[in-house]
Amino acid sequence: MNKIQVGVLGATGMVGQRYIALLENHPWFEVTYVAASPRSAGKPYREAVENRWLIGADIPAGVAGLVVQDANDP
């Protein structure tokens, strides 16, 4: 079964991090896009949240290398 590709807006904040953690091993969905504020845009997700990761587990490997997009871009 192919997973449905999903994106998380506000991915570097507390709620966005929680969504990413919940979707990490989901059988139907795969996070393929992350967006956040302009200050995080252009950075790999791991770098954007390295000092602000609030979830007890490690940053999911499948998301860590995604480049954060600017949530304000159309």
PDB file of N, CA, C, O and CB in Angstrom:
ATOM      1  N   MET A   1       0.841  -1.185   0.000  1.00  0.00           N
ATOM      2  CA  MET A   1       0.000   0.000   0.000  1.00  0.00           C
ATOM      3  C   MET A   1       0.883   1.243   0.000  1.00  0.00           C
ATOM      4  O   MET A   1       1.800   1.358   0.813  1.00  0.00           O
ATOM      5  CB  MET A   1      -0.955   0.001   1.219  1.00  0.00           C
ATOM      6  N   ASN A   2       0.610   2.156  -0.896  1.00  0.00           N
ATOM      7  CA  ASN A   2       1.336   3.421  -0.927  1.00  0.00           C
ATOM      8  C   ASN A   2       0.816   4.338   0.164  1.00  0.00           C
ATOM      9  O   ASN A   2      -0.390   4.448   0.386  1.00  0.00           O
ATOM     10  CB  ASN A   2       1.210   4.094  -2.305  1.00  0.00           C
ATOM     11  N   LYS A   3       1.745   4.992   0.836  1.00  0.00           N
ATOM     12  CA  LYS A   3       1.347   5.942   1.878  1.00  0.00           C
ATOM     13  C   LYS A   3       0.950   7.268   1.240  1.00  0.00           C
ATOM     14  O   LYS A   3       1.448   7.627   0.173  1.00  0.00           O
ATOM     15  CB  LYS A   3       2.493   6.154   2.902  1.00  0.00           C
ATOM     16  N   ILE A   4       0.066   7.977   1.890  1.00  0.00           N
ATOM     17  CA  ILE A   4      -0.358   9.301   1.446  1.00  0.00           C
ATOM     18  C   ILE A   4       0.658  10.307   1.963  1.00  0.00           C
ATOM     19  O   ILE A   4       0.962  10.342   3.155  1.00  0.00           O
ATOM     20  CB  ILE A   4      -1.807   9.645   1.946  1.00  0.00           C
ATOM     21  N   GLN A   5       1.179  11.122   1.054  1.00  0.00           N
ATOM     22  CA  GLN A   5       2.160  12.132   1.441  1.00  0.00           C
ATOM     23  C   GLN A   5       1.445  13.316   2.080  1.00  0.00           C
ATOM     24  O   GLN A   5       0.461  13.827   1.546  1.00  0.00           O
ATOM     25  CB  GLN A   5       2.994  12.592   0.218  1.00  0.00           C
ATOM     26  N   VAL A   6       1.960  13.745   3.238  1.00  0.00           N
ATOM     27  CA  VAL A   6       1.357  14.867   3.956  1.00  0.00           C
ATOM     28  C   VAL A   6       2.423  15.880   4.335  1.00  0.00           C
ATOM     29  O   VAL A   6       3.612  15.566   4.398  1.00  0.00           O
ATOM     30  CB  VAL A   6       0.614  14.376   5.213  1.00  0.00           C
ATOM     31  N   GLY A   7       1.973  17.104   4.587  1.00  0.00           N
ATOM     32  CA  GLY A   7       2.848  18.165   5.058  1.00  0.00           C
ATOM     33  C   GLY A   7       2.376  18.672   6.405  1.00  0.00           C
ATOM     34  O   GLY A   7       1.200  18.557   6.751  1.00  0.00           O
ATOM     35  N   VAL A   8       3.303  19.234   7.159  1.00  0.00           N
ATOM     36  CA  VAL A   8       2.976  19.795   8.469  1.00  0.00           C
ATOM     37  C   VAL A   8       3.347  21.269   8.455  1.00  0.00           C
ATOM     38  O   VAL A   8       4.512  21.618   8.268  1.00  0.00           O
ATOM     39  CB  VAL A   8       3.720  19.036   9.624  1.00  0.00           C
ATOM     40  N   LEU A   9       2.355  22.136   8.652  1.00  0.00           N
ATOM     41  CA  LEU A   9       2.595  23.571   8.779  1.00  0.00           C
ATOM     42  C   LEU A   9       2.846  23.885  10.249  1.00  0.00           C
ATOM     43  O   LEU A   9       2.221  23.295  11.130  1.00  0.00           O
ATOM     44  CB  LEU A   9       1.390  24.403   8.221  1.00  0.00           C
ATOM     45  N   GLY A  10       3.749  24.803  10.506  1.00  0.00           N
ATOM     46  CA  GLY A  10       4.105  25.101  11.888  1.00  0.00           C
ATOM     47  C   GLY A  10       4.912  23.960  12.491  1.00  0.00           C
ATOM     48  O   GLY A  10       4.811  23.680  13.685  1.00  0.00           O
ATOM     49  N   ALA A  11       5.704  23.314  11.667  1.00  0.00           N
ATOM     50  CA  ALA A  11       6.386  22.076  12.040  1.00  0.00           C
ATOM     51  C   ALA A  11       7.413  22.224  13.152  1.00  0.00           C
ATOM     52  O   ALA A  11       7.733  21.242  13.822  1.00  0.00           O
ATOM     53  CB  ALA A  11       7.053  21.511  10.850  1.00  0.00           C
ATOM     54  N   THR A  12       7.937  23.422  13.366  1.00  0.00           N
ATOM     55  CA  THR A  12       8.965  23.584  14.397  1.00  0.00           C
ATOM     56  C   THR A  12       8.383  23.912  15.765  1.00  0.00           C
ATOM     57  O   THR A  12       9.101  23.867  16.765  1.00  0.00           O
ATOM     58  CB  THR A  12       9.932  24.668  13.993  1.00  0.00           C
ATOM     59  N   GLY A  13       7.104  24.238  15.828  1.00  0.00           N
ATOM     60  CA  GLY A  13       6.464  24.548  17.108  1.00  0.00           C
ATOM     61  C   GLY A  13       6.045  23.292  17.852  1.00  0.00           C
ATOM     62  O   GLY A  13       6.181  22.178  17.346  1.00  0.00           O
ATOM     63  N   MET A  14       5.539  23.486  19.048  1.00  0.00           N
ATOM     64  CA  MET A  14       5.168  22.356  19.905  1.00  0.00           C
ATOM     65  C   MET A  14       4.121  21.448  19.256  1.00  0.00           C
ATOM     66  O   MET A  14       4.272  20.226  19.266  1.00  0.00           O
ATOM     67  CB  MET A  14       4.643  22.868  21.235  1.00  0.00           C
ATOM     68  N   VAL A  15       3.071  22.030  18.697  1.00  0.00           N
ATOM     69  CA  VAL A  15       2.008  21.225  18.087  1.00  0.00           C
ATOM     70  C   VAL A  15       2.514  20.548  16.815  1.00  0.00           C
ATOM     71  O   VAL A  15       2.216  19.378  16.574  1.00  0.00           O
ATOM     72  CB  VAL A  15       0.774  22.100  17.773  1.00  0.00           C
ATOM     73  N   GLY A  16       3.270  21.271  16.008  1.00  0.00           N
ATOM     74  CA  GLY A  16       3.844  20.680  14.798  1.00  0.00           C
ATOM     75  C   GLY A  16       4.763  19.514  15.116  1.00  0.00           C
ATOM     76  O   GLY A  16       4.727  18.491  14.432  1.00  0.00           O
ATOM     77  N   GLN A  17       5.582  19.657  16.143  1.00  0.00           N
ATOM     78  CA  GLN A  17       6.468  18.569  16.555  1.00  0.00           C
ATOM     79  C   GLN A  17       5.659  17.350  16.981  1.00  0.00           C
ATOM     80  O   GLN A  17       6.020  16.215  16.669  1.00  0.00           O
ATOM     81  CB  GLN A  17       7.387  19.024  17.702  1.00  0.00           C
ATOM     82  N   ARG A  18       4.581  17.587  17.684  1.00  0.00           N
ATOM     83  CA  ARG A  18       3.728  16.482  18.138  1.00  0.00           C
ATOM     84  C   ARG A  18       3.106  15.759  16.947  1.00  0.00           C
ATOM     85  O   ARG A  18       3.056  14.529  16.922  1.00  0.00           O
ATOM     86  CB  ARG A  18       2.622  17.002  19.081  1.00  0.00           C
ATOM     87  N   TYR A  19       2.630  16.524  15.957  1.00  0.00           N
ATOM     88  CA  TYR A  19       2.077  15.901  14.755  1.00  0.00           C
ATOM     89  C   TYR A  19       3.133  15.050  14.060  1.00  0.00           C
ATOM     90  O   TYR A  19       2.851  13.930  13.633  1.00  0.00           O
ATOM     91  CB  TYR A  19       1.535  16.970  13.791  1.00  0.00           C
ATOM     92  N   ILE A  20       4.340  15.576  13.946  1.00  0.00           N
ATOM     93  CA  ILE A  20       5.417  14.822  13.301  1.00  0.00           C
ATOM     94  C   ILE A  20       5.696  13.528  14.054  1.00  0.00           C
ATOM     95  O   ILE A  20       5.873  12.476  13.441  1.00  0.00           O
ATOM     96  CB  ILE A  20       6.694  15.670  13.216  1.00  0.00           C
ATOM     97  N   ALA A  21       5.736  13.604  15.371  1.00  0.00           N
ATOM     98  CA  ALA A  21       5.964  12.401  16.176  1.00  0.00           C
ATOM     99  C   ALA A  21       4.829  11.387  15.986  1.00  0.00           C
ATOM    100  O   ALA A  21       5.082  10.187  15.880  1.00  0.00           O
ATOM    101  CB  ALA A  21       6.098  12.772  17.667  1.00  0.00           C
ATOM    102  N   LEU A  22       3.587  11.864  15.944  1.00  0.00           N
ATOM    103  CA  LEU A  22       2.446  10.965  15.766  1.00  0.00           C
ATOM    104  C   LEU A  22       2.431  10.307  14.386  1.00  0.00           C
ATOM    105  O   LEU A  22       2.011   9.158  14.244  1.00  0.00           O
ATOM    106  CB  LEU A  22       1.151  11.726  15.982  1.00  0.00           C
ATOM    107  N   LEU A  23       2.886  11.035  13.384  1.00  0.00           N
ATOM    108  CA  LEU A  23       2.862  10.524  12.013  1.00  0.00           C
ATOM    109  C   LEU A  23       4.083   9.675  11.665  1.00  0.00           C
ATOM    110  O   LEU A  23       4.117   9.049  10.606  1.00  0.00           O
ATOM    111  CB  LEU A  23       2.764  11.672  11.047  1.00  0.00           C
ATOM    112  N   GLU A  24       5.081   9.648  12.542  1.00  0.00           N
ATOM    113  CA  GLU A  24       6.348   8.968  12.243  1.00  0.00           C
ATOM    114  C   GLU A  24       6.162   7.532  11.756  1.00  0.00           C
ATOM    115  O   GLU A  24       6.732   7.152  10.733  1.00  0.00           O
ATOM    116  CB  GLU A  24       7.226   8.966  13.469  1.00  0.00           C
ATOM    117  N   ASN A  25       5.396   6.753  12.451  1.00  0.00           N
ATOM    118  CA  ASN A  25       5.199   5.345  12.083  1.00  0.00           C
ATOM    119  C   ASN A  25       3.765   5.039  11.674  1.00  0.00           C
ATOM    120  O   ASN A  25       3.304   3.904  11.796  1.00  0.00           O
ATOM    121  CB  ASN A  25       5.593   4.450  13.237  1.00  0.00           C
ATOM    122  N   HIS A  26       3.069   6.049  11.191  1.00  0.00           N
ATOM    123  CA  HIS A  26       1.674   5.854  10.806  1.00  0.00           C
ATOM    124  C   HIS A  26       1.595   4.948   9.571  1.00  0.00           C
ATOM    125  O   HIS A  26       2.378   5.120   8.636  1.00  0.00           O
ATOM    126  CB  HIS A  26       0.988   7.220  10.528  1.00  0.00           C
ATOM    127  N   PRO A  27       0.678   4.002   9.554  1.00  0.00           N
ATOM    128  CA  PRO A  27       0.605   3.080   8.423  1.00  0.00           C
ATOM    129  C   PRO A  27       0.072   3.697   7.127  1.00  0.00           C
ATOM    130  O   PRO A  27       0.276   3.126   6.056  1.00  0.00           O
ATOM    131  CB  PRO A  27      -0.253   1.925   8.793  1.00  0.00           C
ATOM    132  N   TRP A  28      -0.598   4.837   7.196  1.00  0.00           N
ATOM    133  CA  TRP A  28      -1.213   5.419   5.999  1.00  0.00           C
ATOM    134  C   TRP A  28      -0.539   6.688   5.502  1.00  0.00           C
ATOM    135  O   TRP A  28      -0.667   7.030   4.326  1.00  0.00           O
ATOM    136  CB  TRP A  28      -2.644   5.712   6.272  1.00  0.00           C
ATOM    137  N   PHE A  29       0.185   7.400   6.382  1.00  0.00           N
ATOM    138  CA  PHE A  29       0.711   8.713   6.025  1.00  0.00           C
ATOM    139  C   PHE A  29       2.227   8.774   6.139  1.00  0.00           C
ATOM    140  O   PHE A  29       2.835   8.091   6.963  1.00  0.00           O
ATOM    141  CB  PHE A  29       0.091   9.776   6.903  1.00  0.00           C
ATOM    142  N   GLU A  30       2.825   9.610   5.288  1.00  0.00           N
ATOM    143  CA  GLU A  30       4.263   9.860   5.327  1.00  0.00           C
ATOM    144  C   GLU A  30       4.483  11.372   5.230  1.00  0.00           C
ATOM    145  O   GLU A  30       3.987  12.015   4.305  1.00  0.00           O
ATOM    146  CB  GLU A  30       5.009   9.099   4.165  1.00  0.00           C
ATOM    147  N   VAL A  31       5.223  11.934   6.179  1.00  0.00           N
ATOM    148  CA  VAL A  31       5.517  13.371   6.152  1.00  0.00           C
ATOM    149  C   VAL A  31       6.597  13.615   5.100  1.00  0.00           C
ATOM    150  O   VAL A  31       7.712  13.103   5.208  1.00  0.00           O
ATOM    151  CB  VAL A  31       5.977  13.892   7.569  1.00  0.00           C
ATOM    152  N   THR A  32       6.252  14.405   4.082  1.00  0.00           N
ATOM    153  CA  THR A  32       7.199  14.706   3.010  1.00  0.00           C
ATOM    154  C   THR A  32       7.432  16.207   2.852  1.00  0.00           C
ATOM    155  O   THR A  32       8.212  16.627   1.998  1.00  0.00           O
ATOM    156  CB  THR A  32       6.701  14.125   1.698  1.00  0.00           C
ATOM    157  N   TYR A  33       6.762  17.011   3.669  1.00  0.00           N
ATOM    158  CA  TYR A  33       6.857  18.469   3.549  1.00  0.00           C
ATOM    159  C   TYR A  33       6.687  19.063   4.935  1.00  0.00           C
ATOM    160  O   TYR A  33       5.770  18.698   5.672  1.00  0.00           O
ATOM    161  CB  TYR A  33       5.785  19.041   2.553  1.00  0.00           C
ATOM    162  N   VAL A  34       7.574  19.979   5.281  1.00  0.00           N
ATOM    163  CA  VAL A  34       7.451  20.705   6.549  1.00  0.00           C
ATOM    164  C   VAL A  34       7.609  22.192   6.265  1.00  0.00           C
ATOM    165  O   VAL A  34       8.451  22.589   5.460  1.00  0.00           O
ATOM    166  CB  VAL A  34       8.515  20.218   7.596  1.00  0.00           C
ATOM    167  N   ALA A  35       6.806  23.005   6.918  1.00  0.00           N
ATOM    168  CA  ALA A  35       6.864  24.452   6.737  1.00  0.00           C
ATOM    169  C   ALA A  35       6.781  25.124   8.098  1.00  0.00           C
ATOM    170  O   ALA A  35       6.157  24.615   9.030  1.00  0.00           O
ATOM    171  CB  ALA A  35       5.724  24.948   5.806  1.00  0.00           C
ATOM    172  N   ALA A  36       7.427  26.281   8.188  1.00  0.00           N
ATOM    173  CA  ALA A  36       7.451  27.026   9.446  1.00  0.00           C
ATOM    174  C   ALA A  36       7.720  28.495   9.136  1.00  0.00           C
ATOM    175  O   ALA A  36       7.588  28.937   7.995  1.00  0.00           O
ATOM    176  CB  ALA A  36       8.531  26.453  10.423  1.00  0.00           C
ATOM    177  N   SER A  37       8.095  29.236  10.159  1.00  0.00           N
ATOM    178  CA  SER A  37       8.340  30.672  10.013  1.00  0.00           C
ATOM    179  C   SER A  37       9.562  30.927   9.125  1.00  0.00           C
ATOM    180  O   SER A  37      10.386  30.035   8.922  1.00  0.00           O
ATOM    181  CB  SER A  37       8.541  31.326  11.397  1.00  0.00           C
ATOM    182  N   PRO A  38       9.671  32.144   8.600  1.00  0.00           N
ATOM    183  CA  PRO A  38      10.813  32.476   7.745  1.00  0.00           C
ATOM    184  C   PRO A  38      12.172  32.252   8.412  1.00  0.00           C
ATOM    185  O   PRO A  38      13.147  31.967   7.716  1.00  0.00           O
ATOM    186  CB  PRO A  38      10.709  33.906   7.311  1.00  0.00           C
ATOM    187  N   ARG A  39      12.265  32.373   9.734  1.00  0.00           N
ATOM    188  CA  ARG A  39      13.570  32.185  10.384  1.00  0.00           C
ATOM    189  C   ARG A  39      14.040  30.735  10.331  1.00  0.00           C
ATOM    190  O   ARG A  39      15.237  30.470  10.439  1.00  0.00           O
ATOM    191  CB  ARG A  39      13.502  32.645  11.834  1.00  0.00           C
ATOM    192  N   SER A  40      13.114  29.797  10.168  1.00  0.00           N
ATOM    193  CA  SER A  40      13.480  28.381  10.061  1.00  0.00           C
ATOM    194  C   SER A  40      13.581  27.915   8.611  1.00  0.00           C
ATOM    195  O   SER A  40      14.190  26.883   8.329  1.00  0.00           O
ATOM    196  CB  SER A  40      12.466  27.525  10.800  1.00  0.00           C
ATOM    197  N   ALA A  41      12.991  28.666   7.703  1.00  0.00           N
ATOM    198  CA  ALA A  41      12.954  28.274   6.294  1.00  0.00           C
ATOM    199  C   ALA A  41      14.361  28.148   5.720  1.00  0.00           C
ATOM    200  O   ALA A  41      15.248  28.950   6.014  1.00  0.00           O
ATOM    201  CB  ALA A  41      12.144  29.287   5.480  1.00  0.00           C
ATOM    202  N   GLY A  42      14.538  27.125   4.898  1.00  0.00           N
ATOM    203  CA  GLY A  42      15.813  26.887   4.241  1.00  0.00           C
ATOM    204  C   GLY A  42      16.766  25.995   5.018  1.00  0.00           C
ATOM    205  O   GLY A  42      17.793  25.576   4.485  1.00  0.00           O
ATOM    206  N   LYS A  43      16.447  25.703   6.250  1.00  0.00           N
ATOM    207  CA  LYS A  43      17.297  24.847   7.085  1.00  0.00           C
ATOM    208  C   LYS A  43      16.766  23.414   7.065  1.00  0.00           C
ATOM    209  O   LYS A  43      15.566  23.195   6.901  1.00  0.00           O
ATOM    210  CB  LYS A  43      17.360  25.385   8.545  1.00  0.00           C
ATOM    211  N   PRO A  44      17.661  22.440   7.232  1.00  0.00           N
ATOM    212  CA  PRO A  44      17.160  21.079   7.442  1.00  0.00           C
ATOM    213  C   PRO A  44      16.343  21.056   8.735  1.00  0.00           C
ATOM    214  O   PRO A  44      16.669  21.770   9.684  1.00  0.00           O
ATOM    215  CB  PRO A  44      18.338  20.042   7.504  1.00  0.00           C
ATOM    216  N   TYR A  45      15.300  20.253   8.781  1.00  0.00           N
ATOM    217  CA  TYR A  45      14.424  20.223   9.951  1.00  0.00           C
ATOM    218  C   TYR A  45      15.216  19.981  11.232  1.00  0.00           C
ATOM    219  O   TYR A  45      14.964  20.627  12.249  1.00  0.00           O
ATOM    220  CB  TYR A  45      13.356  19.143   9.784  1.00  0.00           C
ATOM    221  N   ARG A  46      16.163  19.062  11.188  1.00  0.00           N
ATOM    222  CA  ARG A  46      16.975  18.745  12.370  1.00  0.00           C
ATOM    223  C   ARG A  46      17.641  20.000  12.929  1.00  0.00           C
ATOM    224  O   ARG A  46      17.650  20.220  14.140  1.00  0.00           O
ATOM    225  CB  ARG A  46      18.044  17.691  12.023  1.00  0.00           C
ATOM    226  N   GLU A  47      18.192  20.814  12.045  1.00  0.00           N
ATOM    227  CA  GLU A  47      18.864  22.049  12.462  1.00  0.00           C
ATOM    228  C   GLU A  47      17.858  23.079  12.977  1.00  0.00           C
ATOM    229  O   GLU A  47      18.143  23.799  13.934  1.00  0.00           O
ATOM    230  CB  GLU A  47      19.670  22.641  11.293  1.00  0.00           C
ATOM    231  N   ALA A  48      16.708  23.150  12.359  1.00  0.00           N
ATOM    232  CA  ALA A  48      15.703  24.143  12.748  1.00  0.00           C
ATOM    233  C   ALA A  48      15.145  23.898  14.147  1.00  0.00           C
ATOM    234  O   ALA A  48      14.715  24.836  14.818  1.00  0.00           O
ATOM    235  CB  ALA A  48      14.568  24.147  11.747  1.00  0.00           C
ATOM    236  N   VAL A  49      15.151  22.639  14.588  1.00  0.00           N
ATOM    237  CA  VAL A  49      14.576  22.328  15.903  1.00  0.00           C
ATOM    238  C   VAL A  49      15.593  21.785  16.902  1.00  0.00           C
ATOM    239  O   VAL A  49      15.210  21.343  17.985  1.00  0.00           O
ATOM    240  CB  VAL A  49      13.465  21.331  15.743  1.00  0.00           C
ATOM    241  N   GLU A  50      16.879  21.810  16.562  1.00  0.00           N
ATOM    242  CA  GLU A  50      17.870  21.125  17.402  1.00  0.00           C
ATOM    243  C   GLU A  50      17.876  21.576  18.861  1.00  0.00           C
ATOM    244  O   GLU A  50      18.089  20.741  19.740  1.00  0.00           O
ATOM    245  CB  GLU A  50      19.232  21.331  16.827  1.00  0.00           C
ATOM    246  N   ASN A  51      17.658  22.822  19.150  1.00  0.00           N
ATOM    247  CA  ASN A  51      17.632  23.298  20.535  1.00  0.00           C
ATOM    248  C   ASN A  51      16.210  23.502  21.056  1.00  0.00           C
ATOM    249  O   ASN A  51      16.010  23.963  22.180  1.00  0.00           O
ATOM    250  CB  ASN A  51      18.405  24.598  20.648  1.00  0.00           C
ATOM    251  N   ARG A  52      15.222  23.149  20.220  1.00  0.00           N
ATOM    252  CA  ARG A  52      13.827  23.380  20.593  1.00  0.00           C
ATOM    253  C   ARG A  52      12.969  22.127  20.477  1.00  0.00           C
ATOM    254  O   ARG A  52      11.745  22.215  20.564  1.00  0.00           O
ATOM    255  CB  ARG A  52      13.242  24.470  19.734  1.00  0.00           C
ATOM    256  N   TRP A  53      13.585  20.961  20.282  1.00  0.00           N
ATOM    257  CA  TRP A  53      12.810  19.724  20.156  1.00  0.00           C
ATOM    258  C   TRP A  53      12.229  19.386  21.513  1.00  0.00           C
ATOM    259  O   TRP A  53      12.975  19.172  22.468  1.00  0.00           O
ATOM    260  CB  TRP A  53      13.688  18.549  19.617  1.00  0.00           C
ATOM    261  N   LEU A  54      10.918  19.335  21.616  1.00  0.00           N
ATOM    262  CA  LEU A  54      10.231  19.202  22.897  1.00  0.00           C
ATOM    263  C   LEU A  54       9.697  17.803  23.169  1.00  0.00           C
ATOM    264  O   LEU A  54       9.250  17.512  24.279  1.00  0.00           O
ATOM    265  CB  LEU A  54       9.106  20.172  22.960  1.00  0.00           C
ATOM    266  N   ILE A  55       9.742  16.945  22.169  1.00  0.00           N
ATOM    267  CA  ILE A  55       9.207  15.595  22.302  1.00  0.00           C
ATOM    268  C   ILE A  55      10.289  14.703  22.912  1.00  0.00           C
ATOM    269  O   ILE A  55      11.468  14.856  22.593  1.00  0.00           O
ATOM    270  CB  ILE A  55       8.728  15.036  20.920  1.00  0.00           C
ATOM    271  N   GLY A  56       9.900  13.781  23.780  1.00  0.00           N
ATOM    272  CA  GLY A  56      10.857  12.932  24.472  1.00  0.00           C
ATOM    273  C   GLY A  56      11.708  12.059  23.567  1.00  0.00           C
ATOM    274  O   GLY A  56      12.873  11.808  23.877  1.00  0.00           O
ATOM    275  N   ALA A  57      11.158  11.593  22.459  1.00  0.00           N
ATOM    276  CA  ALA A  57      11.891  10.722  21.546  1.00  0.00           C
ATOM    277  C   ALA A  57      12.809  11.547  20.646  1.00  0.00           C
ATOM    278  O   ALA A  57      12.745  12.777  20.632  1.00  0.00           O
ATOM    279  CB  ALA A  57      10.915   9.885  20.695  1.00  0.00           C
ATOM    280  N   ASP A  58      13.658  10.857  19.900  1.00  0.00           N
ATOM    281  CA  ASP A  58      14.538  11.529  18.948  1.00  0.00           C
ATOM    282  C   ASP A  58      13.730  12.116  17.793  1.00  0.00           C
ATOM    283  O   ASP A  58      12.591  11.716  17.548  1.00  0.00           O
ATOM    284  CB  ASP A  58      15.601  10.552  18.415  1.00  0.00           C
ATOM    285  N   ILE A  59      14.336  13.069  17.090  1.00  0.00           N
ATOM    286  CA  ILE A  59      13.718  13.623  15.884  1.00  0.00           C
ATOM    287  C   ILE A  59      13.618  12.483  14.869  1.00  0.00           C
ATOM    288  O   ILE A  59      14.620  11.819  14.605  1.00  0.00           O
ATOM    289  CB  ILE A  59      14.549  14.849  15.306  1.00  0.00           C
ATOM    290  N   PRO A  60      12.447  12.240  14.299  1.00  0.00           N
ATOM    291  CA  PRO A  60      12.306  11.137  13.348  1.00  0.00           C
ATOM    292  C   PRO A  60      13.270  11.270  12.172  1.00  0.00           C
ATOM    293  O   PRO A  60      13.379  12.337  11.568  1.00  0.00           O
ATOM    294  CB  PRO A  60      10.875  11.069  12.835  1.00  0.00           C
ATOM    295  N   ALA A  61      13.960  10.190  11.855  1.00  0.00           N
ATOM    296  CA  ALA A  61      14.966  10.202  10.795  1.00  0.00           C
ATOM    297  C   ALA A  61      14.377  10.586   9.441  1.00  0.00           C
ATOM    298  O   ALA A  61      15.032  11.265   8.651  1.00  0.00           O
ATOM    299  CB  ALA A  61      15.629   8.844  10.695  1.00  0.00           C
ATOM    300  N   GLY A  62      13.150  10.159   9.171  1.00  0.00           N
ATOM    301  CA  GLY A  62      12.534  10.456   7.882  1.00  0.00           C
ATOM    302  C   GLY A  62      12.215  11.922   7.671  1.00  0.00           C
ATOM    303  O   GLY A  62      12.015  12.355   6.536  1.00  0.00           O
ATOM    304  N   VAL A  63      12.166  12.681   8.733  1.00  0.00           N
ATOM    305  CA  VAL A  63      11.829  14.102   8.666  1.00  0.00           C
ATOM    306  C   VAL A  63      13.065  14.968   8.899  1.00  0.00           C
ATOM    307  O   VAL A  63      13.118  16.105   8.430  1.00  0.00           O
ATOM    308  CB  VAL A  63      10.742  14.443   9.695  1.00  0.00           C
ATOM    309  N   ALA A  64      14.039  14.454   9.605  1.00  0.00           N
ATOM    310  CA  ALA A  64      15.204  15.235  10.026  1.00  0.00           C
ATOM    311  C   ALA A  64      15.917  15.936   8.878  1.00  0.00           C
ATOM    312  O   ALA A  64      16.408  17.051   9.052  1.00  0.00           O
ATOM    313  CB  ALA A  64      16.175  14.345  10.735  1.00  0.00           C
ATOM    314  N   GLY A  65      15.982  15.314   7.723  1.00  0.00           N
ATOM    315  CA  GLY A  65      16.689  15.897   6.595  1.00  0.00           C
ATOM    316  C   GLY A  65      15.847  16.752   5.670  1.00  0.00           C
ATOM    317  O   GLY A  65      16.378  17.365   4.745  1.00  0.00           O
ATOM    318  N   LEU A  66      14.540  16.805   5.901  1.00  0.00           N
ATOM    319  CA  LEU A  66      13.680  17.635   5.048  1.00  0.00           C
ATOM    320  C   LEU A  66      14.028  19.107   5.230  1.00  0.00           C
ATOM    321  O   LEU A  66      14.260  19.558   6.352  1.00  0.00           O
ATOM    322  CB  LEU A  66      12.185  17.393   5.371  1.00  0.00           C
ATOM    323  N   VAL A  67      14.063  19.844   4.149  1.00  0.00           N
ATOM    324  CA  VAL A  67      14.325  21.279   4.221  1.00  0.00           C
ATOM    325  C   VAL A  67      13.024  21.986   4.573  1.00  0.00           C
ATOM    326  O   VAL A  67      11.997  21.780   3.927  1.00  0.00           O
ATOM    327  CB  VAL A  67      14.913  21.820   2.877  1.00  0.00           C
ATOM    328  N   VAL A  68      13.079  22.817   5.599  1.00  0.00           N
ATOM    329  CA  VAL A  68      11.898  23.556   6.053  1.00  0.00           C
ATOM    330  C   VAL A  68      11.561  24.634   5.026  1.00  0.00           C
ATOM    331  O   VAL A  68      12.427  25.402   4.606  1.00  0.00           O
ATOM    332  CB  VAL A  68      12.138  24.189   7.462  1.00  0.00           C
ATOM    333  N   GLN A  69      10.304  24.679   4.633  1.00  0.00           N
ATOM    334  CA  GLN A  69       9.810  25.681   3.695  1.00  0.00           C
ATOM    335  C   GLN A  69       9.175  26.832   4.467  1.00  0.00           C
ATOM    336  O   GLN A  69       8.759  26.669   5.614  1.00  0.00           O
ATOM    337  CB  GLN A  69       8.793  25.059   2.705  1.00  0.00           C
ATOM    338  N   ASP A  70       9.106  27.983   3.835  1.00  0.00           N
ATOM    339  CA  ASP A  70       8.493  29.159   4.450  1.00  0.00           C
ATOM    340  C   ASP A  70       6.974  29.024   4.387  1.00  0.00           C
ATOM    341  O   ASP A  70       6.396  28.962   3.302  1.00  0.00           O
ATOM    342  CB  ASP A  70       8.962  30.466   3.743  1.00  0.00           C
ATOM    343  N   ALA A  71       6.337  28.980   5.540  1.00  0.00           N
ATOM    344  CA  ALA A  71       4.880  28.821   5.598  1.00  0.00           C
ATOM    345  C   ALA A  71       4.144  30.013   4.997  1.00  0.00           C
ATOM    346  O   ALA A  71       2.956  29.909   4.689  1.00  0.00           O
ATOM    347  CB  ALA A  71       4.436  28.622   7.037  1.00  0.00           C
ATOM    348  N   ASN A  72       4.824  31.134   4.826  1.00  0.00           N
ATOM    349  CA  ASN A  72       4.191  32.318   4.246  1.00  0.00           C
ATOM    350  C   ASN A  72       4.200  32.312   2.726  1.00  0.00           C
ATOM    351  O   ASN A  72       3.517  33.124   2.102  1.00  0.00           O
ATOM    352  CB  ASN A  72       4.877  33.556   4.742  1.00  0.00           C
ATOM    353  N   ASP A  73       4.968  31.403   2.117  1.00  0.00           N
ATOM    354  CA  ASP A  73       5.011  31.335   0.657  1.00  0.00           C
ATOM    355  C   ASP A  73       3.714  30.736   0.132  1.00  0.00           C
ATOM    356  O   ASP A  73       3.149  29.829   0.743  1.00  0.00           O
ATOM    357  CB  ASP A  73       6.225  30.503   0.179  1.00  0.00           C
ATOM    358  N   PRO A  74       3.246  31.244  -1.000  1.00  0.00           N
ATOM    359  CA  PRO A  74       1.994  30.717  -1.571  1.00  0.00           C
ATOM    360  C   PRO A  74       2.152  29.310  -2.108  1.00  0.00           C
ATOM    361  O   PRO A  74       1.192  28.732  -2.617  1.00  0.00           O
ATOM    362  CB  PRO A  74       1.499  31.622  -2.680  1.00  0.00           C
TER     363      PRO A  74
END
